[in-house]
Amino acid sequence: MALGDLPTGDEKRVRVRDMFDRIAPRYDALNRVISVGLDQRWRRRALDKIAVGAGDRVVDLACGTGDFCELVASRGASVVGVDFAMQMLRQARRRGLDFPSVQGDGEWLPFRSASVDVVTCGFALRNFVSLEAVLREIARIVRPGGRIALIDVDRPGWAPLRAAHSLYFDRVVPFIGGLVSDRSAYRYLPQSTAYLPPPAELRGMLQAAGFLEVDRETLMLGAAQILTGVRGPLTPVGLARGGRPS
Ligand SMILES: C[S@@+](CC[C@H](N)C(=O)[O-])C[C@H]1O[C@@H](n2cnc3c(N)ncnc32)[C@H](O)[C@@H]1O
């Protein structure tokens, strides 16, 4: 699918933020329906893969209504959620979750360099205006040896499966979204997969940002993916470039 009429640049930033502010009240219920209840299992799998546990300082980027934060906290790690949509953060509070959170943009994270052990991010890669800039910013705040786990949707590679998936994702999901929440938002959701770079490019972007041991696991026959990596050492080149760790 091509980018077509999808927004880019600051127009995308404003439209995505407004959209999540709008759909926040119904977001969790619809998420469970759309992923047929698998989304929490995928988040758990992501945390297992990078062994998140007690003592880890975790930032959950694009935390939304707090699903990842809740799971991270249940493992004894400390977590701060970051999201630019205030209504998503408010919805987390309405759900009774009380993790610390800050309204902010993934391109400018309010944390010191090399100050966190782990960054998680669920279903937001395709929403960022510049994925490269966000990955660089994640790499800046994760300490050398720290880990990342990023989840997003995907489309199956095998043509018959891709067609069946497309029927569900491109037709059924916007229909259900329209009935329960906001039709245009749930039309955008499948369209936004067009922003996601192909697997090899994604891997290359993570490596270029400074991550080693980059791994990509596909879930549910290719309907979702988990990307993991370990922050490499700080390079003298990066430090020379204005003092910030690369
Ligand atoms: C599909 S929701 C996922 C929420 C949550 N991570 C989850 O797993 O359910 C995407 C989230 O990304 C947030 N988001 C998108 N672009 C962002 C950005 N540039 N900075 C911070 N948050 C962003 C949206 O506000 C929204 O809450």
The ligand as a Gaussian input file, in Angstrom:
#p B3LYP/6-31G(d) Opt

LIG

0 1
 C       -1.916000       2.567000      18.836000
 S       -1.623000       3.523000      20.268000
 C       -0.713000       2.402000      21.282000
 C       -0.820000       2.694000      22.751000
 C       -0.102000       1.704000      23.648000
 N        1.335000       1.717000      23.447000
 C       -0.625000       0.300000      23.478000
 O        0.187000      -0.612000      23.335000
 O       -1.846000       0.131000      23.518000
 C       -0.379000       4.637000      19.704000
 C       -0.010000       5.669000      20.738000
 O        1.117000       6.378000      20.241000
 C        1.001000       7.712000      20.658000
 N        1.906000       8.509000      19.823000
 C        1.905000       8.598000      18.476000
 N        2.889000       9.405000      18.045000
 C        3.543000       9.835000      19.158000
 C        4.668000      10.685000      19.365000
 N        5.299000      11.269000      18.345000
 N        5.078000      10.894000      20.619000
 C        4.431000      10.328000      21.672000
 N        3.352000       9.521000      21.536000
 C        2.919000       9.262000      20.297000
 C       -0.477000       8.016000      20.475000
 O       -0.901000       9.141000      21.185000
 C       -1.095000       6.709000      20.984000
 O       -1.378000       6.761000      22.356000

